């Protein structure tokens, strides 16, 4: 858990709250710009600190101000930065996540339960308490200089988005790309943020040696639905703009229609693929909605707050594609689902890809150019990266803590 405050950077004062405290549903205020409305209890904790309903009533009614959690950042002092994956469902072995937790606040994010390993909640904590791996570029360079290292593509990020808003200030993803370029090492990038274009110079240089491909996640073309589902991610039009700019620069780019949510956005897959192909994407992929652990309750709550009239239709459609359940963790089925509805989604997606000339995967990246990066390539950036073209999201940042 975070320790003593050492570097306050306060731009707003949220109401006091117990870490991981669960807010009673009957007292939940609407959280503008957040995917979750409360903090459900951590599944690993025996002790739960509930909110006092009388205090909430005083804050919301008497004071008329509600509860507005600010975003806080904590230094993650992990001694290694690469995570090894052995899932048969995924096409990569190594991933690098400069951040744990994600400001995008996507209501459906399968990474939310991973925040519980840190002692936090999968709810608001996930999007307001962000762990920052400041040493990620240096640790990456150190790993690549190891005598036992053999080059193979590393994914940025895989769990939480490497281009979430705080990246504008910290530039950790850009510094990692600089290490990859110095080492001539292949890297895969996946994001739903237009900010990826800030690093177009590095991506273009990597692409010149067949060392990079980028996947842009486009969940919907409806800006209202996107704003509700992914409150601090780039708009659909900005993501399509990123696809076009990457393709024009010669960077191989794939569109990821993920997650497809039965009964909510699955019907949009052909339109998303068509729009992405028209802008230069050469491959397409999809993942059916996954709701591991407590994410099920969070997503049901999101439906109740945002699409109450469609709640039962969506939940029944998810069950139709998940063998009667809301989630299925089994390898081979967790990404695609099973049953007639899941089969129909797969057939429509594949047919559309064939019609548009979209491959399911991008070409393999080059591994034969690798050279251990020089030590000069490893230090993390000292100055913030230049601001991107699109404006920052409206919410203020909270305080910066140091993690012991």
C-alpha positions in Angstrom: 0.0 0.0 0.0 1.2 3.6 -0.6 3.3 5.1 2.1 4.0 8.5 3.4 3.3 11.5 1.1 6.6 12.9 -0.2 5.8 14.8 -3.3 2.4 16.5 -3.2 1.2 17.9 -6.5 -2.4 18.8 -5.4 -4.8 20.3 -8.0 -8.0 19.4 -6.2 -9.0 18.0 -2.8 -11.3 14.9 -2.9 -13.4 14.1 0.1 -11.6 11.8 2.5 -12.2 8.1 1.8 -10.9 4.9 3.3 -8.6 3.0 0.9 -10.7 0.4 -0.9 -13.8 1.6 1.0 -17.0 0.2 -0.5 -19.7 2.7 -1.1 -23.3 1.5 -0.6 -25.2 1.4 -3.9 -28.1 3.3 -2.4 -25.8 6.2 -1.7 -23.7 6.3 -4.9 -23.4 9.7 -6.4 -22.8 9.9 -10.2 -19.1 10.1 -10.9 -18.7 12.3 -14.0 -15.8 11.1 -16.1 -15.5 7.8 -14.3 -16.4 4.3 -15.5 -17.1 3.0 -12.0 -19.3 4.7 -9.4 -17.9 3.1 -6.3 -15.3 0.8 -4.8 -16.5 -2.7 -4.2 -14.6 -4.7 -1.6 -11.3 -6.2 -2.5 -11.8 -10.0 -2.8 -8.5 -10.7 -0.9 -9.3 -8.5 2.1 -11.1 -9.8 5.2 -11.6 -6.2 6.5 -14.0 -3.9 4.7 -14.4 -0.2 5.5 -17.8 0.9 4.4 -18.9 4.4 3.8 -21.0 6.1 6.5 -24.4 6.8 4.8 -25.0 9.8 7.1 -21.8 11.4 6.1 -22.6 10.8 2.5 -26.0 12.3 2.9 -24.4 15.4 4.6 -21.9 15.8 1.8 -24.3 15.3 -1.1 -27.5 16.9 0.3 -26.5 19.4 3.0 -23.3 20.6 1.3 -24.5 19.9 -2.2 -21.1 18.8 -3.4 -21.0 15.1 -3.6 -17.9 12.9 -3.7 -15.3 13.7 -6.4 -12.2 11.5 -6.1 -9.1 13.0 -7.7 -6.5 10.9 -9.5 -3.4 9.9 -7.4 -0.1 8.6 -8.7 2.2 6.3 -6.7 5.8 5.3 -7.6 6.0 1.6 -8.3 9.5 0.4 -7.4 9.4 -3.0 -9.0 12.8 -4.4 -9.8 11.7 -6.0 -13.1 9.5 -4.6 -15.8 8.7 -7.5 -18.2 5.8 -9.9 -17.5 5.9 -13.4 -19.1 2.7 -14.8 -20.6 2.0 -18.5 -21.3 -1.6 -18.2 -22.3 -2.5 -20.1 -25.5 -5.0 -17.4 -26.3 -2.4 -14.7 -26.8 0.1 -14.2 -29.5 3.0 -12.8 -27.4 5.2 -14.0 -24.6 6.4 -10.8 -23.0 4.6 -7.6 -22.1 5.6 -4.3 -20.5 3.2 -2.1 -18.6 4.6 1.3 -17.6 1.5 1.9 -15.5 -0.8 -0.2 -13.2 -4.3 1.0 -13.1 -5.7 3.1 -15.9 -7.1 6.7 -16.1 -9.2 5.8 -19.1 -11.7 4.2 -16.7 -13.3 1.8 -19.2 -16.3 0.2 -17.6 -15.5 -3.2 -19.1 -11.8 -3.4 -18.6 -10.6 -7.0 -17.8 -7.6 -5.5 -16.0 -9.6 -4.0 -13.2 -9.4 -7.1 -10.9 -5.6 -7.0 -11.2 -5.6 -3.9 -9.0 -6.8 -6.0 -6.1 -3.3 -7.6 -5.9 -2.1 -4.1 -4.8 -4.6 -3.9 -2.0 -6.9 -1.6 -3.9 -10.4 -2.0 -5.4 -11.3 -2.9 -9.0 -13.7 0.0 -9.0 -12.8 3.7 -8.6 -9.4 2.8 -7.2 -8.4 1.2 -10.5 -8.9 4.5 -12.4 -7.9 7.0 -9.6 -4.9 5.3 -8.0 -2.3 4.7 -10.6 1.0 3.0 -10.0 3.9 4.5 -12.1 7.0 2.5 -13.0 9.4 5.4 -13.3 12.3 3.1 -13.9 10.6 1.1 -16.7 12.9 2.4 -19.5 16.1 1.7 -17.4 14.8 -1.7 -16.4 13.9 -2.6 -20.0 17.4 -1.6 -21.2 18.9 -3.6 -18.4 16.9 -6.7 -19.4 17.8 -6.4 -23.1 21.5 -6.2 -22.1 21.3 -9.5 -20.3 23.5 -12.2 -21.7 20.6 -14.7 -21.7 18.1 -12.4 -23.6 16.9 -13.6 -27.0 14.9 -11.0 -29.0 11.2 -11.6 -29.6 8.4 -9.1 -29.8 7.4 -7.4 -26.5 3.9 -5.9 -26.2 3.3 -2.4 -24.9 1.1 -2.8 -22.8 -1.4 -5.7 -22.8 -2.9 -5.0 -19.4 -3.4 -1.2 -18.9 -3.0 1.4 -21.6 0.6 2.7 -22.2 -0.8 6.0 -23.5 -3.2 6.9 -20.7 -3.4 10.6 -19.9 -0.5 10.8 -17.4 1.9 9.6 -20.2 1.7 13.2 -21.5 3.6 14.4 -18.4 5.9 11.4 -17.7 6.8 10.1 -21.2 7.7 6.6 -20.0 6.2 4.9 -23.0 8.2 7.2 -25.3 11.4 6.5 -23.4 10.7 2.7 -23.7 10.3 3.1 -27.5 13.6 4.9 -27.6 15.2 1.9 -25.9 13.6 -0.5 -28.4 14.9 1.7 -31.3 18.4 1.8 -29.9 18.4 -1.9 -29.5 16.7 -2.6 -32.9 14.3 -4.7 -30.9 10.8 -5.6 -32.1 7.8 -4.1 -30.2 4.0 -4.4 -30.4 1.9 -1.5 -29.3 -1.8 -1.5 -28.4 -3.7 1.5 -27.3 -7.0 3.4 -27.6 -5.4 6.8 -27.3 -4.7 9.2 -30.1 -1.6 10.2 -28.1 0.2 7.4 -29.9 0.8 10.0 -32.7 3.0 12.0 -30.4 5.6 9.2 -30.9 5.1 8.9 -34.6 8.8 9.8 -35.3 10.0 6.8 -33.2 7.3 4.5 -34.6 8.2 5.4 -38.2 11.9 4.8 -37.5 11.1 1.4 -36.0 8.8 0.5 -38.9 11.6 1.3 -41.4 13.4 -1.8 -40.0 10.1 -3.9 -39.6 10.4 -3.6 -35.8 6.9 -2.4 -34.8 3.2 -2.8 -35.4 0.4 -0.9 -33.7 -3.1 -2.0 -32.7 -5.7 0.6 -32.2 -8.8 -0.5 -30.2 -12.1 0.9 -31.6 -15.0 -0.3 -29.5 -17.8 1.8 -31.1 -18.3 4.6 -33.7 -21.0 6.2 -31.5 -19.3 9.0 -29.5 -22.0 9.0 -26.8 -21.6 5.3 -26.2 -17.8 5.7 -26.2 -18.0 8.6 -23.7 -20.1 6.4 -21.3 -18.0 3.2 -21.7 -14.5 4.8 -22.0 -14.8 8.2 -20.3 -11.2 9.3 -20.6 -10.1 7.6 -23.7 -9.9 9.2 -27.1 -13.1 9.6 -29.1 -13.8 7.1 -32.0 -13.0 9.8 -34.6 -9.6 10.4 -33.0 -8.8 6.7 -33.0 -9.6 6.4 -36.7 -7.5 9.5 -37.2 -4.6 7.7 -35.5 -5.0 4.7 -37.8 -4.9 6.9 -40.8 -1.8 8.8 -39.7 0.1 5.6 -38.7 -0.7 3.9 -42.0 0.3 7.0 -44.0 3.7 6.9 -42.1 4.3 3.3 -43.1 3.6 1.8 -39.6 1.6 -1.5 -39.9 -1.6 -1.0 -38.0 -4.4 -3.3 -37.0 -7.9 -2.4 -35.6 -9.1 -4.3 -32.5 -12.9 -4.2 -32.1 -12.6 -5.1 -28.4 -14.5 -5.8 -26.5 -17.5 -6.8 -28.6 -20.4 -6.7 -26.1 -23.4 -8.9 -27.2 -26.5 -6.8 -27.4 -24.7 -3.5 -27.1 -22.0 -2.9 -29.7 -21.5 -6.3 -31.5 -23.6 -5.1 -34.4 -21.1 -2.3 -35.1 -18.2 -4.7 -36.0 -18.7 -4.4 -39.8 -18.9 -0.6 -39.7 -15.8 -0.3 -37.5 -13.8 -2.7 -39.8 -15.0 -0.7 -42.8 -14.0 2.6 -41.3 -10.6 1.3 -40.2 -9.8 -0.4 -43.6 -10.7 2.9 -45.4 -8.0 4.6 -43.3 -5.2 2.1 -44.0 -5.6 -0.7 -41.4 -4.4 -4.0 -42.9 -5.6 -6.4 -40.2 -8.6 -6.8 -37.8 -9.2 -8.6 -34.6 -11.9 -8.9 -31.9 -12.4 -10.1 -28.4 -15.7 -10.9 -26.8 -16.4 -9.1 -23.6 -14.7 -10.7 -20.6 -15.9 -10.1 -17.0 -13.5 -11.8 -14.6 -14.0 -11.8 -10.9 -15.7 -8.6 -9.5 -15.8 -7.0 -12.9 -19.2 -8.7 -13.5 -20.8 -6.6 -10.7 -19.1 -3.4 -11.8 -20.3 -3.9 -15.4 -23.9 -4.7 -14.3 -23.9 -1.5 -12.2 -22.6 0.5 -15.2 -25.5 -0.9 -17.3 -28.0 0.1 -14.6 -26.7 3.6 -14.5 -26.2 4.2 -18.2 -28.5 1.8 -20.1 -31.2 0.6 -17.7 -33.7 -0.2 -20.4 -31.2 -2.4 -22.2 -29.7 -4.0 -19.2 -31.5 -7.3 -19.3 -31.2 -7.6 -23.1 -27.4 -7.2 -22.9 -26.9 -9.5 -19.9 -29.0 -12.2 -21.6 -27.1 -11.8 -24.8 -23.8 -12.2 -22.9 -25.1 -15.3 -21.3 -26.1 -16.7 -24.7 -22.5 -16.4 -25.8 -21.0 -17.6 -22.5 -22.8 -20.9 -21.9 -25.3 -19.3 -19.6 -22.8 -17.4 -17.5 -21.5 -13.8 -17.6 -17.8 -14.9 -17.7 -15.9 -18.0 -18.8 -12.2 -18.1 -17.9 -11.3 -21.2 -19.9 -8.5 -21.0 -22.5 -9.9 -21.3 -26.0 -13.2 -19.9 -25.1 -12.6 -16.8 -23.0 -11.7 -14.6 -25.9 -14.4 -15.8 -28.4 -17.3 -17.3 -26.4 -19.3 -20.3 -27.6 -22.7 -21.2 -28.8 -24.9 -20.0 -31.7 -24.6 -16.3 -30.8 -20.8 -16.4 -30.5 -20.5 -18.4 -33.7 -22.7 -15.8 -35.5 -20.4 -13.0 -34.3 -17.3 -14.9 -35.4 -18.8 -15.6 -38.9 -19.9 -12.0 -39.5 -16.5 -10.7 -38.4 -14.5 -13.2 -40.6 -16.7 -12.5 -43.6 -16.3 -8.7 -43.2 -12.5 -9.1 -42.9 -12.4 -11.2 -46.1 -14.5 -8.7 -47.9 -12.3 -5.8 -46.9 -9.0 -7.7 -47.4 -8.1 -7.5 -43.7 -5.8 -10.1 -42.3 -6.3 -11.5 -38.8 -2.7 -10.9 -37.9 0.1 -8.5 -39.0 3.3 -9.8 -40.5 6.0 -11.1 -38.2 8.6 -8.5 -37.0 12.3 -8.6 -37.5 14.5 -10.1 -34.7 17.8 -10.4 -36.5 18.8 -6.8 -36.1 19.0 -6.9 -32.3 21.9 -5.3 -30.5 22.2 -4.7 -26.8 21.2 -1.1 -26.1 23.9 1.2 -24.9 23.7 2.4 -21.4 23.0 5.9 -22.6 19.6 4.7 -23.9 18.4 3.5 -20.5 17.7 6.6 -18.2 14.0 7.6 -17.8 13.1 11.0 -19.3 13.9 14.0 -17.2 11.4 16.3 -18.8 7.8 15.8 -19.7 7.0 14.9 -23.3 5.6 17.7 -25.5 1.8 18.0 -25.3 -0.3 16.1 -27.9 -2.6 17.6 -30.5 -5.8 16.7 -28.6 -6.7 18.4 -25.3 -6.2 16.7 -22.0 -9.4 15.2 -20.3 -11.1 17.6 -17.9 -10.5 15.9 -14.5 -7.8 17.3 -12.3 -4.9 15.2 -11.1 -4.6 14.4 -7.4 -1.5 14.1 -5.3 1.6 12.2 -6.1 2.8 9.7 -3.5 5.9 7.6 -3.2 5.5 3.9 -2.8 8.1 2.5 -0.3 
